[in-house]
């Protein structure tokens, strides 16, 4: 019998991720803010600004129903639109001082966390592009947002040699969420009918 993966519930993690991010940023030296990250061409500050832009965009579009459509006809066009959007945001936002950036992240992050707690995880929400084109369950949409914050915070931590959020409470939901991308990612692979692929991840945060 095919085992359907359990929902990955993450709404309770957003306040904890925000708290960790703010603590991390307040510890940064002037040199740390300018260090390069795994995002090519982006410094630690650029990644933090990207997170702020994401929170502003999410609050505006999700909570306040105010958005500007990223018109695209294909995946490549969507990627190009997002990259252009990010470039324009960073070009404008780099004038924000480091202390003000942290204050703004605390403000927007706390409001975003409160909004996510308000949502019904079992209802249908936005599509999650790497799972499929159809509207997805809210829990999957939020899990996508959780992984977005998690891996960008990893970029910052890695750049300044700080330990990442590898505790099971954070890492296990990230891994479980990414597993939901496998069916779409593997949809063009040749496979024998009625076969089932099993993903097994070892370690405390892993599973089947």
C-alpha positions in Angstrom: 0.0 0.0 0.0 1.3 3.4 -0.9 2.1 5.5 2.2 1.1 9.1 1.8 3.6 11.4 3.7 2.2 13.1 6.7 1.7 16.9 6.6 4.7 18.9 7.7 3.4 21.4 10.2 5.7 24.4 10.7 3.6 27.4 11.8 5.0 27.1 15.3 8.6 27.3 14.1 8.4 30.8 12.6 8.8 32.7 15.9 11.7 30.5 16.8 13.4 31.0 13.5 13.0 34.8 13.8 14.4 34.8 17.3 17.4 32.9 16.2 17.9 35.2 13.2 17.7 38.4 15.3 20.2 37.0 17.8 22.5 36.1 15.0 22.3 39.5 13.4 22.8 41.5 16.6 26.1 39.6 17.1 27.6 40.6 13.7 30.5 42.9 13.4 30.8 45.5 10.6 33.2 43.0 8.9 30.7 40.2 9.2 27.9 42.1 7.5 30.1 42.4 4.4 31.2 38.8 4.2 30.3 36.9 1.0 27.7 34.1 1.2 26.8 31.0 -0.8 24.5 33.3 -2.8 26.9 34.4 -5.5 27.3 38.2 -5.4 25.4 38.6 -2.1 26.9 39.6 1.2 25.5 38.7 4.6 23.6 42.0 4.6 22.2 41.3 1.2 20.8 37.9 2.4 19.3 39.6 5.4 17.8 42.3 3.1 16.4 39.5 0.9 14.6 38.0 4.0 13.2 41.4 4.8 11.9 41.8 1.2 10.3 38.4 1.5 8.5 39.3 4.7 7.3 42.7 3.3 6.1 40.9 0.1 4.3 38.2 2.0 2.6 40.5 4.4 1.4 42.7 1.6 0.2 40.0 -0.7 -1.0 37.3 1.7 -2.4 39.3 4.7 -3.3 42.6 3.0 -4.2 41.2 -0.5 -1.9 43.7 -2.2 0.4 42.3 -4.9 2.1 43.1 -8.2 1.9 40.1 -10.5 5.2 38.6 -11.8 4.0 38.0 -15.3 5.6 34.9 -16.9 4.7 32.2 -19.4 7.3 29.6 -18.4 9.5 28.5 -15.6 12.6 30.3 -17.1 10.6 33.5 -17.4 9.4 33.2 -13.8 13.0 32.7 -12.6 14.1 35.7 -14.6 11.3 37.8 -13.2 12.2 36.8 -9.6 15.9 37.5 -10.2 15.1 41.0 -11.6 12.8 41.6 -8.7 15.5 40.7 -6.2 18.1 42.8 -7.9 15.8 45.9 -7.9 14.9 45.4 -4.2 18.6 45.0 -3.1 19.6 48.1 -5.1 17.1 50.2 -3.2 17.3 48.5 0.2 21.1 48.6 0.7 20.7 52.2 2.0 19.0 50.7 5.1 21.4 50.7 8.1 22.2 47.5 9.9 20.4 48.3 13.2 17.3 49.5 11.3 17.4 46.3 9.2 17.2 44.2 12.3 14.4 46.3 13.7 12.4 45.9 10.5 13.0 42.2 10.4 11.7 41.9 14.0 8.6 44.0 13.1 7.7 42.2 9.8 8.8 38.8 11.1 6.6 38.9 14.2 3.6 40.0 12.1 4.2 37.2 9.6 4.4 34.7 12.4 1.1 35.8 13.9 -0.5 35.6 10.5 0.8 32.1 9.8 -0.6 30.9 13.2 -4.0 32.2 12.1 -4.2 30.1 9.0 -5.9 26.7 8.8 -3.2 24.3 7.7 -5.7 21.9 6.1 -7.3 24.4 3.8 -6.2 25.0 0.2 -3.8 27.9 -0.5 -1.3 28.9 -3.0 0.5 26.6 -5.5 3.9 25.4 -4.5 5.7 25.5 -7.8 8.3 22.8 -7.2 5.4 20.4 -6.1 3.0 21.2 -9.0 1.0 23.9 -10.7 -2.2 23.3 -8.7 -3.1 25.1 -5.4 -1.6 23.3 -2.5 -2.6 22.7 1.1 -1.7 25.6 3.4 0.6 23.5 5.5 2.7 22.7 2.4 2.8 26.4 1.4 3.9 27.3 5.0 6.5 24.5 5.0 7.9 26.0 1.8 8.1 29.4 3.5 9.8 27.8 6.5 12.5 26.2 4.3 13.0 29.5 2.6 13.9 31.2 5.9 15.9 28.2 7.2 18.3 28.0 4.2 18.9 31.7 4.0 19.7 31.8 7.7 22.1 28.9 7.0 23.8 31.1 4.4 24.4 33.8 7.1 25.6 31.3 9.7 27.9 29.5 7.3 29.5 32.8 6.3 30.5 33.8 9.8 31.3 30.2 11.0 28.3 30.0 13.3 26.5 26.6 13.8 23.4 26.2 11.8 19.9 25.2 12.8 20.6 21.4 12.6 18.5 20.5 15.6 15.8 18.0 14.9 12.9 20.4 15.5 14.2 22.6 12.6 16.1 20.2 10.3 13.5 17.3 10.2 10.7 19.5 8.8 13.0 21.0 6.2 14.0 17.6 5.0 10.5 16.2 5.1 9.2 19.2 3.1 11.9 18.9 0.4 10.9 15.3 -0.1 7.5 16.5 -1.4 9.4 17.9 -4.4 10.6 14.5 -5.5 7.6 13.3 -7.5 7.6 16.4 -9.7 11.4 16.4 -10.0 11.4 12.8 -11.1 8.3 12.9 -13.3 10.2 12.4 -16.5 12.3 9.4 -15.3 11.5 6.0 -17.0 10.1 3.6 -14.4 8.3 0.3 -14.3 4.6 0.6 -13.7 3.3 0.1 -10.2 6.7 0.5 -8.6 7.3 2.7 -5.5 10.5 4.6 -4.7 11.4 4.9 -1.1 13.6 7.8 0.3 15.5 7.0 3.5 17.4 9.7 5.3 19.6 8.6 8.2 20.3 10.5 11.3 18.2 12.1 14.1 16.4 14.4 11.7 15.8 11.7 9.0 13.2 9.2 8.3 11.5 7.2 5.5 
